[in-house]
Amino acid sequence: MNTQRIALLGTLLLGISLLAAACVEEEEAEKVPTEATATATVEEAASPVAEPTATAVPPEVAGTPAPPSADSPIPPLPPAKEPPPPPPSQANCDPSYPTVCIPSPPPDLDCGEISFRRFPVLPPDPHGFDGDNDGIGCESG
């Protein structure tokens, strides 16, 4: 991540430098040279000035995230979602409970008599697992 920020900062600085240089060149082109400015220009050209260096990032790479380096931390994975329970495999499963296998009555079963909790319930709900008719069976106990 830091490498990406440094590359982006370098690109921005290069762009600003080029823009500033273009503005200076444009302003100087508009000026009429005099003997004083001509002398100053010759003196400036004779004095060594270190130019900033930057690596230009090609446009097709600029928006692409850099590959992770060996020293960059690996981001954590998002929390895993619980997979839905497998579909019922027994032939005597009641269709009112599509994600769990609960046999049709008789006998009439209560939530305390089964191991499933918070499962989808479709009408007619022959066992009455969805007491508040919200579509979820055995929400408590």
For each residue, the residues with C-beta under 8 A, 3 or more apart:
1: 4 5 72
2: 5 6 72
3: 6 7 66 69 72
4: 1 7 8 65 66
5: 1 2 8 9
6: 2 3 9 10
7: 3 4 10 11 55 57 66
8: 4 5 11 12
9: 5 6 12 13
10: 6 7 13 14 54 55 57
11: 7 8 14 15 54 56 57 62
12: 8 9 15 16
13: 9 10 16 17 52 54
14: 10 11 17 18 54 56
15: 11 12 18 19
16: 12 13 19 20
17: 13 14 20 21 52 54
18: 14 15 21 22
19: 15 16 22 23
20: 16 17 23 24
21: 17 18 24 25
22: 18 19 25 26
23: 19 20 26 27
24: 20 21 27 28
25: 21 22 28 29
26: 22 23 29 30
27: 23 24 30 31
28: 24 25 31
29: 25 26
30: 26 27
31: 27 28 37
32:
33: 37 38 41
34: 37 38
35: 38 39
36: 39 40
37: 31 33 34 40 41
38: 33 34 35 41 42
39: 35 36 42 43
40: 36 37 43 44
41: 33 37 38 44 45
42: 38 39 45 46
43: 39 40 46 47
44: 40 41 47 49
45: 41 42
46: 42 43
47: 43 44
48:
49: 44
50:
51:
52: 13 17
53:
54: 10 11 13 14 17
55: 7 10
56: 11 14
57: 7 10 11 61 62
58: 61 62
59: 62
60: 64
61: 57 58 64
62: 11 57 58 59
63:
64: 60 61
65: 4
66: 3 4 7 69
67:
68: 72 74
69: 3 66 72
70:
71:
72: 1 2 3 68 69
73:
74: 68
75:
76:
77: 80
78:
79:
80: 77
81:
82:
83:
84: 99
85: 99 100 119
86: 89
87: 98 99
88: 93 97 98 99 100 101
89: 86 101
90: 93 101 103
91:
92: 103 104
93: 88 90 97 100 101 102 103
94: 97 102 103 104 126 127
95: 98 122
96: 121 122 123 124 125 126 127
97: 88 93 94 100 101 102 116 119 120 121 122 129 137
98: 87 88 95 120 122
99: 84 85 87 88 119 120
100: 85 88 93 97 116 119
101: 88 89 90 93 97
102: 93 94 97 109 114 116 127 129
103: 90 92 93 94
104: 92 94 126
105: 108 109 126 127
106:
107:
108: 105 126 127 128
109: 102 105 113 114 127 129
110: 113 114 127
111: 114 117 129 137 138 140 141
112: 141
113: 109 110
114: 102 109 110 111 138
115:
116: 97 100 102 119 137 138
117: 111 138 139
118: 136 137 138 139
119: 85 97 99 100 116 129 136 137 138
120: 97 98 99 135 136 137
121: 96 97 125 129 130 135 136 137
122: 95 96 97 98 125 135
123: 96
124: 96
125: 96 121 122 128 129 130 137
126: 94 96 104 105 108
127: 94 96 102 105 108 109 110
128: 108 125 131
129: 97 102 109 111 119 121 125 137 138
130: 121 125 133 134 135 136 137
131: 128
132: 139
133: 130
134: 130 139
135: 120 121 122 130
136: 118 119 120 121 130 139
137: 97 111 116 118 119 120 121 125 129 130
138: 111 114 116 117 118 119 129 141
139: 117 118 132 134 136
140: 111
141: 111 112 138
